[in-house]
Amino acid sequence: QGRLEALVNFQTMVCDLTGMEIANASMLDEGTAAAEAMTLALRARPAGAGKPFFVADDVLPQTLEVLRTRAAPLGIEIVTGCPVDAASHGAYAALLAYPGVNGDVHDLRPIADAVHAAGGLVIVAADLLALALVEAAGAAGADLCCGTTQRFGMPMGCGGPHAAYLATRDEFKRQLPGRLVGVSVD
C-alpha cells in the first residue's frame, strides 16, 4: 500500500505542476518519455495526417537521439528547427522544451496555438522544478507533457536512472503507456 500511495502522490504532483489532467506512474527517463509521447501523438493523430514530427532545436540532445532511434522503424521523419517555426512543417505533433537546453523560457501559448491551427498536437518536455515558478505547460496549450524528476533529487533506482513522467489531457488517457494508480471507493 505504501508504494501505491507514493505512486498516486507522484501522479498528483505531476498533474499539479504540468496543468495536465492525468499522468502515468513514471517512465525510465526523459528521452523515453518523449518517445512515448511521440508515439502516443502518432496514434492519436487524425486519419490521413502526415508523419513528420517536429522537435525544437533547444531540446536536450540525448532526448533527440532517443526520438531518432524510436522514429526510424516507425517511418517517422524527425524535423528540427527553431521553436517558433513549429507549425510550419506540417507535423502531426511538435516537441518543445520548457525551458530549453540553455535555460530559455519561450512563451508557449502562441506556438501552441499555431501548431493546433495547423492540425498538430503539442508535446512539452518540461522541467518540473521550473514549473514551480513559470506557467504550467498545460495552461499554455500543451496536449502532453514529459520530462524527468531528477531535478528533485530523486535517487537512482527503481529500474532506471530516475523516474520520468508523461502527462496528458484526459482525452488521451486510453493511449497513455505505463502504470496508472488511482483512488477508488469500494
C-alpha positions as CSV (number, residue, x, y, z in Angstrom):
1,Q,0.0,0.0,0.0
2,G,2.8,2.4,0.7
3,R,4.3,2.1,-2.8
4,L,0.8,2.6,-4.3
5,E,0.3,5.7,-2.2
6,A,3.7,7.0,-3.3
7,L,2.8,6.5,-6.9
8,V,-0.5,8.2,-6.7
9,N,1.2,11.1,-4.9
10,F,3.8,11.2,-7.8
11,Q,1.0,11.3,-10.4
12,T,-0.9,14.0,-8.5
13,M,2.3,16.2,-8.1
14,V,3.0,15.8,-11.9
15,C,-0.6,16.8,-12.8
16,D,-0.5,19.8,-10.4
17,L,2.8,21.1,-11.8
18,T,2.1,20.5,-15.5
19,G,-1.5,21.5,-15.6
20,M,-2.5,18.2,-17.1
21,E,-5.4,16.0,-16.2
22,I,-3.7,12.6,-16.0
23,A,-0.2,11.3,-15.5
24,N,1.3,7.8,-15.5
25,A,3.2,6.4,-12.6
26,S,6.7,7.0,-14.1
27,M,8.8,6.2,-17.1
28,L,12.5,5.4,-17.4
29,D,14.0,8.8,-18.4
30,E,13.1,12.0,-20.3
31,G,14.1,10.6,-23.7
32,T,12.0,7.5,-23.2
33,A,9.0,9.6,-22.0
34,A,9.4,11.9,-25.1
35,A,9.5,8.9,-27.4
36,E,6.3,7.5,-25.8
37,A,4.7,10.9,-26.2
38,M,5.7,11.0,-29.9
39,T,4.1,7.5,-30.5
40,L,1.0,8.4,-28.4
41,A,0.6,11.5,-30.6
42,L,1.1,9.3,-33.7
43,R,-1.7,7.0,-32.6
44,A,-4.0,10.0,-31.8
45,R,-3.4,12.0,-35.0
46,P,-6.3,12.5,-37.4
47,A,-6.6,10.0,-40.2
48,G,-4.6,11.0,-43.2
49,A,-2.3,13.2,-41.3
50,G,1.4,13.0,-42.3
51,K,4.2,11.5,-40.3
52,P,6.7,14.4,-39.8
53,F,7.4,15.1,-36.1
54,F,8.8,18.5,-35.2
55,V,11.5,18.7,-32.5
56,A,12.6,22.2,-31.3
57,D,16.3,22.7,-31.5
58,D,16.6,23.5,-27.8
59,V,15.5,20.0,-26.7
60,L,18.2,18.1,-24.8
61,P,20.5,16.3,-27.2
62,Q,20.0,12.9,-25.5
63,T,16.3,13.2,-25.9
64,L,16.6,14.0,-29.6
65,E,18.8,10.9,-30.0
66,V,16.2,8.6,-28.4
67,L,13.5,10.1,-30.5
68,R,15.5,9.4,-33.7
69,T,16.1,5.8,-32.6
70,R,12.4,5.2,-31.9
71,A,11.2,7.1,-35.0
72,A,13.3,5.2,-37.6
73,P,11.5,1.8,-37.6
74,L,8.1,3.6,-37.5
75,G,8.8,5.7,-40.6
76,I,8.5,9.0,-38.7
77,E,10.5,11.8,-40.1
78,I,12.2,14.0,-37.4
79,V,12.3,17.6,-38.4
80,T,14.2,20.0,-36.1
81,G,14.1,23.8,-36.0
82,C,13.5,27.0,-34.1
83,P,10.5,26.6,-31.7
84,V,8.6,29.5,-33.2
85,D,8.7,27.6,-36.6
86,A,7.0,24.5,-35.1
87,A,3.8,25.0,-37.1
88,S,5.4,25.5,-40.5
89,H,6.5,21.9,-41.1
90,G,3.1,20.1,-41.4
91,A,4.0,17.9,-38.5
92,Y,1.4,15.8,-36.7
93,A,3.0,16.9,-33.4
94,A,5.7,19.2,-32.1
95,L,8.0,18.7,-29.1
96,L,9.0,21.9,-27.4
97,A,11.4,22.3,-24.4
98,Y,10.3,24.4,-21.4
99,P,12.8,25.8,-20.5
100,G,15.2,25.0,-23.4
101,V,18.6,23.4,-23.0
102,N,20.2,26.8,-22.5
103,G,17.6,27.9,-19.9
104,D,15.5,30.0,-22.3
105,V,11.8,30.1,-21.4
106,H,9.6,30.6,-24.5
107,D,6.1,31.8,-24.4
108,L,4.4,28.5,-25.3
109,R,0.9,29.9,-26.0
110,P,1.4,31.5,-29.5
111,I,3.5,28.4,-30.6
112,A,0.8,26.0,-29.3
113,D,-2.0,28.0,-30.9
114,A,-0.1,27.9,-34.3
115,V,0.6,24.1,-34.1
116,H,-3.1,23.5,-33.1
117,A,-4.3,25.6,-36.0
118,A,-2.1,23.5,-38.4
119,G,-3.8,20.3,-37.0
120,G,-0.9,19.2,-34.8
121,L,-0.6,18.2,-31.1
122,V,1.8,20.0,-28.8
123,I,4.2,18.0,-26.5
124,V,6.3,19.9,-24.0
125,A,9.4,18.4,-22.4
126,A,9.1,20.4,-19.2
127,D,11.4,20.8,-16.2
128,L,9.2,20.1,-13.2
129,L,11.2,22.3,-10.9
130,A,10.9,25.2,-13.4
131,L,7.1,24.6,-13.4
132,A,7.0,25.6,-9.8
133,L,7.8,29.1,-11.0
134,V,6.6,29.5,-14.6
135,E,3.1,28.9,-16.1
136,A,2.1,25.3,-16.3
137,A,2.6,23.9,-19.8
138,G,-1.0,22.6,-19.8
139,A,-2.3,26.1,-19.2
140,A,-0.2,27.4,-22.1
141,G,-1.7,24.9,-24.6
142,A,0.3,21.7,-24.3
143,D,-1.5,18.5,-25.1
144,L,1.1,16.3,-23.5
145,C,4.0,16.9,-21.1
146,C,7.0,14.7,-20.4
147,G,10.3,15.1,-18.5
148,T,12.4,13.9,-15.7
149,T,12.1,14.2,-11.9
150,Q,15.9,14.2,-11.4
151,R,15.8,17.9,-10.6
152,F,14.0,17.0,-7.4
153,G,17.0,14.8,-6.4
154,M,15.3,11.5,-7.0
155,P,17.8,8.7,-6.2
156,M,18.9,6.3,-8.9
157,G,17.0,3.0,-8.9
158,C,13.5,1.6,-9.5
159,G,14.6,0.1,-12.9
160,G,16.2,3.2,-14.3
161,P,18.4,6.1,-13.6
162,H,15.5,8.1,-12.2
163,A,11.7,8.5,-12.6
164,A,10.5,10.4,-15.6
165,Y,6.9,11.4,-16.2
166,L,4.3,11.6,-19.0
167,A,1.1,13.5,-18.5
168,T,-1.7,14.4,-20.9
169,R,-5.2,15.7,-21.3
170,D,-8.0,13.3,-20.3
171,E,-9.0,12.6,-23.9
172,F,-5.8,10.6,-24.4
173,K,-5.9,8.5,-21.2
174,R,-6.6,5.3,-23.1
175,Q,-3.4,5.9,-25.1
176,L,-1.2,6.6,-22.1
177,P,1.6,3.9,-21.6
178,G,2.8,2.6,-18.3
179,R,1.0,2.3,-15.0
180,L,-1.9,4.3,-13.7
181,V,-2.6,4.3,-10.0
182,G,-5.9,5.7,-8.8
183,V,-8.1,6.0,-5.7
184,S,-11.3,4.1,-5.7
185,V,-14.3,3.6,-3.4
186,D,-15.3,0.0,-2.6
